[in-house]
Amino acid sequence: MREELSVAELQDILQMGQSRISSQLAILRRVSLVSDRRDGKSAFYSIKAALPAKTLALLKAATESVADLPMVLEDRENLDRVFRKRRRTQEQYFNLVAGRLGKNYCPGRSWEAIGHLALRLAPAIDIADLGAGEGLISQLLAVRARSITCIDRSPRMVKVGTELARKNGLANLGYKLGDIEHVPLPDKSVDLAILSQALHHAQHPQIAIDEAFRILRPGGRLLILDLAEHTFEKARELYADVWLGFKESTLQAFLKKAGFTKTEVTVVAKEEAEPFFETLLASGDKMGK
């Protein structure tokens, strides 16, 4: 009546054997008084939902009639002990991993899942994804955005991204061939501009950020995800990188020179394997009318 319980927990509460409890549960289930729920190898039993009013009233009357018996009072104490044991098991786990939760594996906790959660908070706005590649971020943002335009200078990337948008039924997501230093969009045409791992491919990063400022409406924002400055020279050959990341102060200077206010630059990720890349998240707002 109070809580969904497993057979093992019922054994602990009632101090009865497993076979006796299982046979009683089978009878209760056969007459549609209880329902069971499988969870892995365990089964949990509870009073069946939406019982007829008269049946539920009869059950309550029956339990209340024996509520003051010593054995029932003992069962109730055992039930409370089982509840405390459940809470204690969880508390012990979280006490153990406190301070390390983000570094350890946690079932169901992934950056992809967290990203989907965060994206549900995004308002319906016009977005430009500059140097978008296949448009992974934009494919996710398109669920909520009013419109998204992906800009990339690779004809192949534009073709693949367009096909993905069509395949996923994202009518508000479009692709244009263009360079992030010469963005093929009008002045003051978007609310959010994104440069995700694109700036270190630019010949002139300042010009790319200036272009982002140009296409943003007043009140708009630029978000940059890029590598922190590093010394992995092979990145030029392996990934066609022009810049080996950026210092935090350099990104701050780029943003301020372009005219952005409320600028922030923060390290948001550190790889644990060589060459230990770090990722910076930079942002700035375009003020004015």
One Martini backbone bead per residue (centre of mass of N, CA, C, O) as a GRO file, in nm:
protein
  289
    1MET     BB    1   0.055   0.064  -0.017
    2ARG     BB    2   0.331   0.248   0.010
    3GLU     BB    3   0.533   0.047  -0.168
    4GLU     BB    4   0.752  -0.065  -0.382
    5LEU     BB    5   0.850  -0.421  -0.381
    6SER     BB    6   1.056  -0.671  -0.324
    7VAL     BB    7   1.106  -0.987  -0.229
    8ALA     BB    8   1.353  -0.930  -0.050
    9GLU     BB    9   1.215  -0.703   0.112
   10LEU     BB   10   0.977  -0.874   0.216
   11GLN     BB   11   1.151  -1.068   0.375
   12ASP     BB   12   1.270  -0.853   0.565
   13ILE     BB   13   0.996  -0.751   0.679
   14LEU     BB   14   0.835  -1.044   0.738
   15GLN     BB   15   1.008  -1.296   0.796
   16MET     BB   16   0.998  -1.471   0.524
   17GLY     BB   17   0.981  -1.682   0.280
   18GLN     BB   18   1.008  -1.681  -0.058
   19SER     BB   19   0.790  -1.892  -0.143
   20ARG     BB   20   0.555  -1.774   0.020
   21ILE     BB   21   0.554  -1.493  -0.102
   22SER     BB   22   0.525  -1.575  -0.403
   23SER     BB   23   0.251  -1.722  -0.373
   24GLN     BB   24   0.092  -1.476  -0.270
   25LEU     BB   25   0.150  -1.288  -0.512
   26ALA     BB   26   0.019  -1.469  -0.725
   27ILE     BB   27  -0.265  -1.442  -0.615
   28LEU     BB   28  -0.289  -1.130  -0.622
   29ARG     BB   29  -0.239  -1.113  -0.928
   30ARG     BB   30  -0.474  -1.298  -1.029
   31VAL     BB   31  -0.690  -1.083  -0.880
   32SER     BB   32  -0.587  -0.783  -0.940
   33LEU     BB   33  -0.416  -0.634  -0.683
   34VAL     BB   34  -0.138  -0.674  -0.825
   35SER     BB   35   0.174  -0.553  -0.957
   36ASP     BB   36   0.449  -0.595  -1.186
   37ARG     BB   37   0.809  -0.505  -1.215
   38ARG     BB   38   1.070  -0.512  -1.427
   39ASP     BB   39   1.434  -0.503  -1.318
   40GLY     BB   40   1.601  -0.696  -1.462
   41LYS     BB   41   1.614  -0.950  -1.211
   42SER     BB   42   1.385  -0.788  -1.087
   43ALA     BB   43   1.084  -0.764  -0.881
   44PHE     BB   44   0.806  -0.536  -0.847
   45TYR     BB   45   0.556  -0.463  -0.600
   46SER     BB   46   0.207  -0.347  -0.624
   47ILE     BB   47  -0.060  -0.184  -0.613
   48LYS     BB   48  -0.296  -0.155  -0.825
   49ALA     BB   49  -0.386   0.054  -1.046
   50ALA     BB   50  -0.704   0.154  -1.067
   51LEU     BB   51  -0.894   0.063  -0.864
   52PRO     BB   52  -1.176   0.002  -0.755
   53ALA     BB   53  -1.326   0.172  -0.511
   54LYS     BB   54  -1.436  -0.072  -0.347
   55THR     BB   55  -1.172  -0.232  -0.334
   56LEU     BB   56  -1.000  -0.015  -0.197
   57ALA     BB   57  -1.176   0.016   0.054
   58LEU     BB   58  -1.141  -0.277   0.150
   59LEU     BB   59  -0.834  -0.273   0.183
   60LYS     BB   60  -0.821  -0.044   0.390
   61ALA     BB   61  -0.999  -0.180   0.604
   62ALA     BB   62  -0.821  -0.428   0.646
   63THR     BB   63  -0.557  -0.280   0.734
   64GLU     BB   64  -0.683  -0.110   0.968
   65SER     BB   65  -0.783  -0.359   1.145
   66VAL     BB   66  -0.449  -0.444   1.188
   67ALA     BB   67  -0.257  -0.195   1.264
   68ASP     BB   68  -0.224  -0.273   1.599
   69LEU     BB   69  -0.065  -0.509   1.563
   70PRO     BB   70   0.239  -0.618   1.651
   71MET     BB   71   0.328  -0.742   1.374
   72VAL     BB   72   0.260  -0.482   1.209
   73LEU     BB   73   0.443  -0.288   1.359
   74GLU     BB   74   0.700  -0.447   1.285
   75ASP     BB   75   0.670  -0.421   0.979
   76ARG     BB   76   0.683  -0.111   0.975
   77GLU     BB   77   0.969  -0.093   1.087
   78ASN     BB   78   1.100  -0.259   0.858
   79LEU     BB   79   1.019  -0.071   0.630
   80ASP     BB   80   1.181   0.174   0.731
   81ARG     BB   81   1.453   0.026   0.717
   82VAL     BB   82   1.451  -0.020   0.412
   83PHE     BB   83   1.445   0.275   0.334
   84ARG     BB   84   1.713   0.349   0.475
   85LYS     BB   85   1.885   0.153   0.308
   86ARG     BB   86   1.840   0.279   0.037
   87ARG     BB   87   1.955   0.560   0.107
   88ARG     BB   88   2.234   0.465   0.208
   89THR     BB   89   2.335   0.343  -0.056
   90GLN     BB   90   2.329   0.607  -0.215
   91GLU     BB   91   2.500   0.784  -0.025
   92GLN     BB   92   2.758   0.614  -0.039
   93TYR     BB   93   2.811   0.652  -0.336
   94PHE     BB   94   2.814   0.971  -0.348
   95ASN     BB   95   3.033   1.001  -0.135
   96LEU     BB   96   3.252   0.847  -0.295
   97VAL     BB   97   3.222   1.041  -0.577
   98ALA     BB   98   3.279   1.296  -0.462
   99GLY     BB   99   3.464   1.497  -0.694
  100ARG     BB  100   3.441   1.243  -0.939
  101LEU     BB  101   3.187   1.230  -1.128
  102GLY     BB  102   3.305   1.370  -1.398
  103LYS     BB  103   3.543   1.132  -1.424
  104ASN     BB  104   3.338   0.914  -1.414
  105TYR     BB  105   3.141   0.669  -1.481
  106CYS     BB  106   2.792   0.733  -1.592
  107PRO     BB  107   2.505   0.619  -1.650
  108GLY     BB  108   2.370   0.829  -1.908
  109ARG     BB  109   2.625   1.021  -1.894
  110SER     BB  110   2.651   1.257  -2.153
  111TRP     BB  111   2.723   1.503  -2.371
  112GLU     BB  112   2.486   1.445  -2.555
  113ALA     BB  113   2.262   1.451  -2.342
  114ILE     BB  114   2.327   1.731  -2.226
  115GLY     BB  115   2.290   1.880  -2.493
  116HIS     BB  116   1.988   1.819  -2.527
  117LEU     BB  117   1.903   1.963  -2.273
  118ALA     BB  118   2.015   2.246  -2.342
  119LEU     BB  119   1.859   2.283  -2.616
  120ARG     BB  120   1.571   2.312  -2.480
  121LEU     BB  121   1.652   2.620  -2.388
  122ALA     BB  122   1.638   2.728  -2.660
  123PRO     BB  123   1.548   2.968  -2.857
  124ALA     BB  124   1.381   3.119  -3.127
  125ILE     BB  125   1.636   3.162  -3.362
  126ASP     BB  126   1.895   3.305  -3.550
  127ILE     BB  127   2.158   3.111  -3.712
  128ALA     BB  128   2.524   3.093  -3.738
  129ASP     BB  129   2.743   2.845  -3.880
  130LEU     BB  130   3.087   2.882  -3.876
  131GLY     BB  131   3.244   2.633  -3.998
  132ALA     BB  132   3.046   2.360  -3.988
  133GLY     BB  133   3.061   2.147  -4.184
  134GLU     BB  134   2.818   1.907  -4.131
  135GLY     BB  135   2.648   2.022  -3.875
  136LEU     BB  136   2.610   1.901  -3.586
  137ILE     BB  137   2.509   2.136  -3.413
  138SER     BB  138   2.278   2.227  -3.606
  139GLN     BB  139   2.111   1.967  -3.597
  140LEU     BB  140   2.034   2.021  -3.299
  141LEU     BB  141   1.934   2.325  -3.305
  142ALA     BB  142   1.694   2.290  -3.515
  143VAL     BB  143   1.467   2.201  -3.317
  144ARG     BB  144   1.443   2.527  -3.208
  145ALA     BB  145   1.503   2.697  -3.430
  146ARG     BB  146   1.415   2.911  -3.680
  147SER     BB  147   1.717   2.942  -3.805
  148ILE     BB  148   1.986   2.790  -4.012
  149THR     BB  149   2.324   2.878  -4.116
  150CYS     BB  150   2.566   2.714  -4.304
  151ILE     BB  151   2.923   2.765  -4.323
  152ASP     BB  152   3.133   2.653  -4.603
  153ARG     BB  153   3.427   2.589  -4.818
  154SER     BB  154   3.320   2.293  -4.867
  155PRO     BB  155   3.141   2.134  -5.101
  156ARG     BB  156   3.118   1.859  -4.960
  157MET     BB  157   3.003   1.958  -4.689
  158VAL     BB  158   2.751   2.092  -4.807
  159LYS     BB  159   2.632   1.837  -4.932
  160VAL     BB  160   2.618   1.657  -4.678
  161GLY     BB  161   2.453   1.854  -4.501
  162THR     BB  162   2.206   1.875  -4.687
  163GLU     BB  163   2.134   1.573  -4.680
  164LEU     BB  164   2.093   1.554  -4.372
  165ALA     BB  165   1.866   1.762  -4.349
  166ARG     BB  166   1.671   1.614  -4.536
  167LYS     BB  167   1.667   1.340  -4.388
  168ASN     BB  168   1.574   1.497  -4.103
  169GLY     BB  169   1.363   1.731  -4.168
  170LEU     BB  170   1.530   2.029  -4.188
  171ALA     BB  171   1.393   2.315  -4.311
  172ASN     BB  172   1.566   2.537  -4.122
  173LEU     BB  173   1.827   2.411  -4.273
  174GLY     BB  174   2.114   2.568  -4.421
  175TYR     BB  175   2.352   2.595  -4.700
  176LYS     BB  176   2.674   2.765  -4.756
  177LEU     BB  177   2.910   2.879  -4.962
  178GLY     BB  178   3.196   2.980  -4.759
  179ASP     BB  179   3.372   3.218  -4.569
  180ILE     BB  180   3.455   3.336  -4.249
  181GLU     BB  181   3.588   3.608  -4.392
  182HIS     BB  182   3.320   3.586  -4.609
  183VAL     BB  183   3.014   3.617  -4.528
  184PRO     BB  184   2.700   3.518  -4.695
  185LEU     BB  185   2.566   3.768  -4.516
  186PRO     BB  186   2.390   3.995  -4.382
  187ASP     BB  187   2.346   4.243  -4.199
  188LYS     BB  188   2.180   4.187  -3.923
  189SER     BB  189   2.062   3.849  -3.946
  190VAL     BB  190   2.146   3.744  -3.652
  191ASP     BB  191   2.159   3.616  -3.306
  192LEU     BB  192   2.369   3.374  -3.368
  193ALA     BB  193   2.717   3.290  -3.348
  194ILE     BB  194   2.933   3.018  -3.467
  195LEU     BB  195   3.269   2.892  -3.361
  196SER     BB  196   3.353   2.554  -3.417
  197GLN     BB  197   3.659   2.464  -3.473
  198ALA     BB  198   3.747   2.719  -3.694
  199LEU     BB  199   3.957   2.946  -3.622
  200HIS     BB  200   4.229   2.766  -3.667
  201HIS     BB  201   4.165   2.785  -3.998
  202ALA     BB  202   4.223   3.074  -4.013
  203GLN     BB  203   4.414   3.326  -4.143
  204HIS     BB  204   4.211   3.561  -4.003
  205PRO     BB  205   4.060   3.576  -3.708
  206GLN     BB  206   3.968   3.872  -3.684
  207ILE     BB  207   3.792   3.875  -3.939
  208ALA     BB  208   3.594   3.654  -3.849
  209ILE     BB  209   3.491   3.815  -3.600
  210ASP     BB  210   3.399   4.063  -3.754
  211GLU     BB  211   3.186   3.910  -3.922
  212ALA     BB  212   3.014   3.823  -3.686
  213PHE     BB  213   2.942   4.108  -3.597
  214ARG     BB  214   2.801   4.201  -3.860
  215ILE     BB  215   2.561   3.969  -3.863
  216LEU     BB  216   2.470   4.079  -3.601
  217ARG     BB  217   2.246   4.169  -3.391
  218PRO     BB  218   2.136   4.350  -3.162
  219GLY     BB  219   2.195   4.133  -2.885
  220GLY     BB  220   2.388   3.944  -2.982
  221ARG     BB  221   2.590   3.633  -3.018
  222LEU     BB  222   2.914   3.491  -2.959
  223LEU     BB  223   3.047   3.158  -3.014
  224ILE     BB  224   3.352   2.988  -2.900
  225LEU     BB  225   3.520   2.691  -3.009
  226ASP     BB  226   3.857   2.616  -2.898
  227LEU     BB  227   4.185   2.591  -2.887
  228ALA     BB  228   4.433   2.591  -2.697
  229GLU     BB  229   4.737   2.652  -2.667
  230HIS     BB  230   4.993   2.464  -2.845
  231THR     BB  231   5.268   2.208  -2.956
  232PHE     BB  232   5.122   2.038  -3.193
  233GLU     BB  233   5.250   2.035  -3.503
  234LYS     BB  234   5.088   1.797  -3.651
  235ALA     BB  235   4.817   1.951  -3.691
  236ARG     BB  236   4.880   2.075  -3.967
  237GLU     BB  237   4.877   1.793  -4.114
  238LEU     BB  238   4.629   1.631  -3.987
  239TYR     BB  239   4.407   1.910  -3.969
  240ALA     BB  240   4.473   2.183  -4.117
  241ASP     BB  241   4.615   2.378  -3.932
  242VAL     BB  242   4.711   2.717  -3.868
  243TRP     BB  243   4.658   2.713  -3.561
  244LEU     BB  244   4.784   2.653  -3.220
  245GLY     BB  245   4.576   2.794  -3.106
  246PHE     BB  246   4.480   2.993  -2.806
  247LYS     BB  247   4.484   3.238  -2.607
  248GLU     BB  248   4.282   3.388  -2.393
  249SER     BB  249   4.383   3.681  -2.449
  250THR     BB  250   4.346   3.669  -2.757
  251LEU     BB  251   4.040   3.631  -2.766
  252GLN     BB  252   3.971   3.882  -2.610
  253ALA     BB  253   4.097   4.079  -2.814
  254PHE     BB  254   3.930   4.008  -3.059
  255LEU     BB  255   3.650   4.079  -2.939
  256LYS     BB  256   3.705   4.377  -2.861
  257LYS     BB  257   3.794   4.480  -3.141
  258ALA     BB  258   3.509   4.410  -3.277
  259GLY     BB  259   3.291   4.509  -3.019
  260PHE     BB  260   3.262   4.335  -2.784
  261THR     BB  261   3.082   4.243  -2.495
  262LYS     BB  262   3.088   4.050  -2.231
  263THR     BB  263   3.352   3.891  -2.211
  264GLU     BB  264   3.448   3.535  -2.237
  265VAL     BB  265   3.707   3.296  -2.112
  266THR     BB  266   3.708   2.929  -2.102
  267VAL     BB  267   3.788   2.632  -1.968
  268VAL     BB  268   3.600   2.314  -2.059
  269ALA     BB  269   3.846   2.116  -2.156
  270LYS     BB  270   4.046   1.808  -2.088
  271GLU     BB  271   4.270   1.601  -2.209
  272GLU     BB  272   4.425   1.282  -2.107
  273ALA     BB  273   4.565   1.266  -2.378
  274GLU     BB  274   4.780   1.285  -2.601
  275PRO     BB  275   4.838   1.635  -2.622
  276PHE     BB  276   4.638   1.775  -2.420
  277PHE     BB  277   4.389   1.914  -2.502
  278GLU     BB  278   4.226   2.231  -2.495
  279THR     BB  279   3.911   2.397  -2.433
  280LEU     BB  280   3.754   2.689  -2.547
  281LEU     BB  281   3.515   2.934  -2.421
  282ALA     BB  282   3.373   3.199  -2.608
  283SER     BB  283   3.223   3.532  -2.546
  284GLY     BB  284   2.992   3.780  -2.703
  285ASP     BB  285   2.833   4.097  -2.719
  286LYS     BB  286   2.598   4.292  -2.908
  287MET     BB  287   2.550   4.610  -2.895
  288GLY     BB  288   2.285   4.822  -2.943
  289LYS     BB  289   2.057   4.921  -3.227
   0.00000   0.00000   0.00000
